[in-house]
Amino acid sequence: MGAPVCIRHATTLEEASIVVAWLEEQGVEAKIMDPDSPGVMAFGFTDPVGISVFVADAETAQRARDLLEEHDRERAAAAPGEPVSPKCESCGATNHFGGDVRGTVQQCRSCGVYMDIP
């Protein structure tokens, strides 16, 4: 296994958590690196840049970047449009989101589980 690789910098811890959860749903192990929590983070070191998402090595990094780029393209192509109200597969609650979050991963407002927004 090679050295850990940063694949994305997030502006918030929530954003980084969503990226990690989505990547893990795609079969890619990812970790958050946060300079406000020094010590043993992710793969054993901290990142001075900000809240960063790391994967284990360069090979995994390329796969993760490809997945994220595809996801970003799909999200950009989807017009914001009408609000969406998906049902959480975990708790069954109906969540209401603006059209601008279509194609993203959001937390269920009832149980907190991450859910894909169609």
NUTIZA-750664 format. One record per residue: x negated, y, z negated of N, C-alpha, C in turn. Coordinates in steps of 0.001 Angstrom, whole numbers. Atoms other than C-alpha are relative to their C-alpha. Layout:
BEGIN
+---------+---------+---------+---------+---------+---------+---------+---------+---------+
|     n_X |     n_Y |     n_Z |    ca_X |    ca_Y |    ca_Z |     c_X |     c_Y |     c_Z |
+---------+---------+---------+---------+---------+---------+---------+---------+---------+
|       X |       Y |       Z |       X |       Y |       Z |       X |       Y |       Z |
...
+---------+---------+---------+---------+---------+---------+---------+---------+---------+
END
This chain:
BEGIN
+---------+---------+---------+---------+---------+---------+---------+---------+---------+
|     n_X |     n_Y |     n_Z |    ca_X |    ca_Y |    ca_Z |     c_X |     c_Y |     c_Z |
+---------+---------+---------+---------+---------+---------+---------+---------+---------+
|    -846 |   -1173 |       0 |       0 |       0 |       0 |    -893 |    1237 |       0 |
|     771 |   -1232 |     -93 |   -1290 |    3483 |     884 |     398 |     990 |   -1071 |
|    -292 |   -1082 |     945 |   -1048 |    6781 |    -949 |    1423 |     506 |     212 |
|   -1344 |    -583 |    -127 |    2369 |    8342 |   -1675 |     -14 |    1204 |     939 |
|    -111 |   -1065 |    -983 |    3582 |   10803 |     954 |    1256 |     819 |    -263 |
|   -1150 |    -898 |     144 |    5835 |   13845 |     542 |     724 |      61 |    1343 |
|    -758 |     -33 |   -1249 |    8621 |   13714 |    3103 |     965 |    1176 |      79 |
|    -894 |   -1154 |     -17 |   10762 |   16688 |    2071 |    -128 |     787 |   -1294 |
|     -48 |    -887 |    1159 |   10754 |   19695 |    -261 |    1447 |     459 |    -143 |
|   -1371 |    -417 |     272 |   14082 |   20525 |   -1881 |      -4 |    1302 |    -787 |
|     -99 |   -1255 |     733 |   15246 |   23857 |   -3233 |     598 |    -191 |   -1383 |
|    -580 |     286 |    1313 |   17160 |   22278 |   -6127 |    -197 |   -1474 |    -333 |
|      93 |    1388 |     439 |   16955 |   19113 |   -8181 |    1180 |    -806 |     538 |
|   -1175 |     687 |    -540 |   20487 |   18231 |   -7036 |    -216 |    -382 |    1467 |
|     279 |     288 |   -1408 |   19459 |   18495 |   -3373 |    -982 |   -1163 |     131 |
|     994 |    1077 |     -38 |   16422 |   16278 |   -4001 |     634 |   -1332 |    -399 |
|    -680 |    1225 |     451 |   18607 |   13743 |   -5848 |     889 |    -573 |    1091 |
|    -857 |     455 |   -1104 |   21012 |   13582 |   -2920 |    -835 |    -632 |    1096 |
|     890 |     560 |   -1023 |   18149 |   13006 |    -473 |    -487 |   -1381 |    -430 |
|     483 |    1284 |     512 |   16748 |   10216 |   -2678 |    1109 |   -1049 |      59 |
|   -1121 |     955 |     -13 |   20173 |    8557 |   -3060 |     327 |    -433 |    1426 |
|    -327 |     338 |   -1386 |   20846 |    8734 |     684 |   -1071 |    -901 |     592 |
|    1078 |     843 |    -520 |   17417 |    7321 |    1567 |      87 |   -1407 |    -574 |
|     -99 |    1325 |     608 |   17898 |    4480 |    -896 |    1163 |    -793 |     584 |
|   -1100 |     680 |    -686 |   21258 |    3689 |     747 |    -452 |    -529 |    1360 |
|     541 |     420 |   -1290 |   19258 |    3384 |    3976 |   -1110 |   -1042 |    -162 |
|    1025 |    1008 |     258 |   16834 |     950 |    2324 |   -1405 |     551 |    -162 |
|    1312 |    -628 |     178 |   13996 |    3436 |    1725 |    -134 |     454 |   -1450 |
|     230 |    -418 |    1386 |   12650 |    3768 |   -1826 |    -644 |    1376 |       0 |
|     522 |   -1366 |      84 |   12072 |    7423 |   -2649 |      47 |     452 |   -1455 |
|      87 |    -529 |    1362 |   11182 |    9364 |   -5795 |     -52 |    1511 |      50 |
|      53 |   -1456 |     124 |   11530 |   12967 |   -6952 |   -1255 |     390 |    -769 |
|    1156 |    -561 |     679 |    8475 |   14964 |   -7925 |     381 |    1424 |    -390 |
|    -439 |   -1297 |     511 |    9276 |   18000 |  -10114 |   -1076 |     598 |    -899 |
|    1077 |    -582 |     800 |    6574 |   20349 |  -11450 |     449 |     471 |   -1383 |
|    -491 |    -401 |    1317 |    8808 |   21365 |  -14358 |      24 |   -1162 |    -980 |
|      65 |    1191 |     844 |    8510 |   17830 |  -15700 |   -1354 |    -661 |     192 |
|    1336 |     552 |    -215 |    4748 |   17216 |  -15823 |    -163 |   -1367 |    -650 |
|     277 |    1315 |     550 |    3301 |   13857 |  -16580 |     144 |   -1039 |    1087 |
|    -117 |    1077 |    -964 |    3938 |   10556 |  -14906 |    1327 |     156 |     737 |
|   -1184 |    -180 |    -834 |    6384 |   11375 |  -12139 |    -182 |    -842 |    1253 |
|     -12 |     756 |   -1249 |    7284 |    9339 |   -9082 |   -1121 |   -1035 |      11 |
|    1062 |     971 |    -149 |    4064 |    7568 |   -8151 |   -1212 |     348 |    -850 |
|    1064 |    -216 |     951 |    1977 |    8926 |  -11021 |    -692 |    1343 |      19 |
|     599 |   -1323 |      29 |    1170 |   12555 |  -10245 |    1071 |    1042 |     278 |
|    -981 |   -1062 |    -199 |    2885 |   15933 |   -9991 |    -313 |     797 |    1259 |
|     112 |    -766 |   -1232 |    3459 |   18229 |   -7007 |      90 |    1490 |    -326 |
|     -12 |   -1427 |     331 |    2539 |   21944 |   -7343 |     921 |     835 |     886 |
|    -788 |    -763 |    -955 |    4774 |   23006 |   -4406 |    1423 |     249 |    -477 |
|   -1393 |    -125 |     415 |    8207 |   22440 |   -5950 |     610 |   -1371 |    -147 |
|    -683 |    1279 |     130 |   10798 |   19727 |   -6110 |    -141 |    -739 |    1321 |
|     332 |     726 |   -1214 |    9582 |   17185 |   -3603 |     471 |   -1435 |     -76 |
|    -399 |    1400 |    -115 |   10742 |   13812 |   -2388 |   -1170 |    -749 |     628 |
|    1126 |     815 |    -444 |    8022 |   11197 |   -2000 |     449 |   -1424 |     292 |
|    -138 |    1433 |    -248 |    7869 |    7715 |    -549 |   -1375 |    -630 |    -202 |
|    1197 |     723 |     399 |    5256 |    5034 |   -1153 |   -1211 |     162 |     911 |
|    1152 |     -15 |    -901 |    3091 |    5307 |    1977 |     372 |     618 |    1345 |
|    -194 |    -656 |   -1298 |    2667 |    6698 |    5504 |    1010 |    -737 |     882 |
|    -943 |     771 |    -823 |    4595 |    3879 |    7184 |    1440 |     258 |    -449 |
|   -1326 |    -278 |     547 |    7580 |    4390 |    4896 |     381 |    1453 |     265 |
|    -254 |   -1426 |    -233 |    7237 |    8167 |    5338 |     529 |     223 |    1404 |
|    -460 |    -188 |   -1384 |    7638 |    7912 |    9108 |    1441 |    -475 |     149 |
|   -1378 |     506 |     -75 |   10793 |    5804 |    8753 |     956 |     978 |    -692 |
|    -850 |    -934 |     744 |   12212 |    8201 |    6130 |     195 |    1296 |     777 |
|    -110 |   -1236 |    -791 |   11452 |   11261 |    8271 |     910 |    -198 |    1202 |
|    -855 |     287 |   -1158 |   13063 |    9646 |   11311 |    1471 |     -48 |    -412 |
|   -1386 |      75 |     492 |   16202 |    8839 |    9298 |     539 |    1380 |    -353 |
|    -445 |   -1334 |     397 |   16384 |   12350 |    7849 |     189 |     915 |    1203 |
|    -148 |    -814 |   -1207 |   15830 |   13990 |   11252 |    1277 |    -354 |     742 |
|   -1233 |     436 |    -661 |   18620 |   11900 |   12782 |    1221 |     513 |    -767 |
|   -1107 |    -474 |     835 |   20908 |   12764 |    9868 |     183 |    1508 |     157 |
|     -62 |   -1455 |    -162 |   20058 |   16482 |   10177 |     572 |     380 |    1368 |
|    -532 |    -274 |   -1344 |   20758 |   16417 |   13941 |    1498 |    -259 |      55 |
|   -1431 |     329 |       8 |   24111 |   14705 |   13421 |     790 |    1048 |    -772 |
|    -677 |   -1009 |     818 |   25032 |   17193 |   10727 |     104 |    1325 |     750 |
|      -8 |   -1258 |    -749 |   24067 |   20159 |   12918 |     969 |     -64 |    1170 |
|    -888 |     156 |   -1154 |   26064 |   18754 |   15850 |    1468 |      25 |    -406 |
|   -1394 |      29 |     466 |   29203 |   18351 |   13758 |     436 |    1423 |    -340 |
|    -522 |   -1339 |     284 |   31186 |   21563 |   13792 |     579 |      17 |   -1407 |
|    -524 |     -79 |    1363 |   32089 |   22762 |   10304 |    1481 |    -344 |     -76 |
|   -1403 |     358 |    -135 |   35761 |   22650 |   11197 |     821 |     -31 |   -1274 |
|    -996 |     124 |    1063 |   38558 |   21640 |    8895 |    -594 |    -598 |   -1272 |
|     405 |     658 |    1248 |   38116 |   20738 |    5233 |     269 |   -1507 |      90 |
|    -141 |    1447 |      -7 |   37830 |   17030 |    4517 |     304 |    -472 |   -1420 |
|    -417 |     513 |    1308 |   39366 |   14991 |    1673 |    -200 |   -1515 |     -66 |
|     247 |    1446 |      67 |   37654 |   11586 |    1431 |     340 |    -572 |   -1372 |
|    -294 |     719 |    1239 |   38573 |    9014 |   -1174 |   -1276 |    -695 |    -450 |
|    1184 |     640 |     564 |   35780 |    7797 |   -3473 |     196 |   -1513 |      -3 |
|     -89 |    1458 |     -31 |   35094 |    4109 |   -2905 |    -176 |    -603 |   -1386 |
|     261 |     508 |    1337 |   34033 |    3744 |   -6537 |    1202 |     140 |    -935 |
|   -1081 |    -229 |     972 |   36855 |    5353 |   -8547 |    1367 |     240 |     638 |
|   -1272 |    -199 |    -688 |   39526 |    5983 |   -5901 |     507 |    1432 |      10 |
|    -435 |   -1403 |      43 |   39746 |    9742 |   -6557 |    -145 |     641 |    1377 |
|      96 |    -776 |   -1228 |   40456 |   12009 |   -3604 |    -769 |    1272 |    -308 |
|     842 |   -1184 |     171 |   37811 |   14723 |   -3289 |     258 |     947 |    1162 |
|    -219 |    -999 |   -1040 |   38283 |   17955 |   -1353 |   -1291 |     785 |     201 |
|    1222 |    -709 |    -352 |   35296 |   19471 |     453 |     261 |     884 |    1213 |
|     -68 |    -859 |   -1172 |   34885 |   22308 |    2923 |    -602 |    -701 |    1202 |
|     501 |     603 |   -1228 |   34166 |   21432 |    6530 |   -1496 |     121 |     173 |
|    1435 |    -195 |    -142 |   30601 |   22675 |    6127 |    -831 |   -1136 |    -582 |
|     766 |    1113 |     562 |   29614 |   19533 |    4198 |     258 |   -1315 |     730 |
|    -201 |    1220 |    -804 |   30808 |   17066 |    6837 |   -1358 |    -564 |     408 |
|    1237 |     652 |    -399 |   28083 |   14530 |    7591 |   -1088 |      26 |   -1057 |
|     994 |     -29 |    1077 |   26361 |   14955 |    4230 |     363 |   -1018 |   -1062 |
|    -269 |     823 |    1169 |   26188 |   13049 |     982 |     292 |     955 |   -1150 |
|    -409 |    -840 |    1114 |   28017 |   14649 |   -1955 |     362 |    -892 |   -1180 |
|    -410 |     752 |    1178 |   28865 |   13602 |   -5488 |    1509 |      66 |    -155 |
|   -1420 |      33 |     330 |   32388 |   12506 |   -6354 |     212 |     907 |   -1202 |
|    -251 |    -949 |    1082 |   33833 |   15215 |   -8544 |     650 |    -676 |   -1199 |
|    -640 |     720 |    1106 |   35566 |   12599 |  -10674 |    -989 |    -886 |    -757 |
|     885 |     965 |     679 |   32947 |    9922 |  -11358 |   -1490 |     264 |     217 |
|    1389 |    -351 |    -205 |   29713 |   11439 |   -9999 |    -777 |    -887 |     949 |
|     678 |     890 |    -935 |   28891 |    8615 |   -7571 |    -218 |     751 |    1303 |
|     260 |    -632 |   -1279 |   27290 |    9749 |   -4317 |     870 |    -653 |    1075 |
|    -880 |     508 |   -1050 |   29595 |    9423 |   -1322 |    -307 |     696 |    1325 |
|     190 |    -570 |   -1332 |   29219 |    9944 |    2431 |    1236 |     796 |     356 |
|   -1100 |    -826 |    -421 |   31368 |   12774 |    3745 |     117 |    -124 |    1522 |
|    -133 |     237 |   -1452 |   32732 |   11888 |    7196 |      42 |    1302 |     803 |
+---------+---------+---------+---------+---------+---------+---------+---------+---------+
END
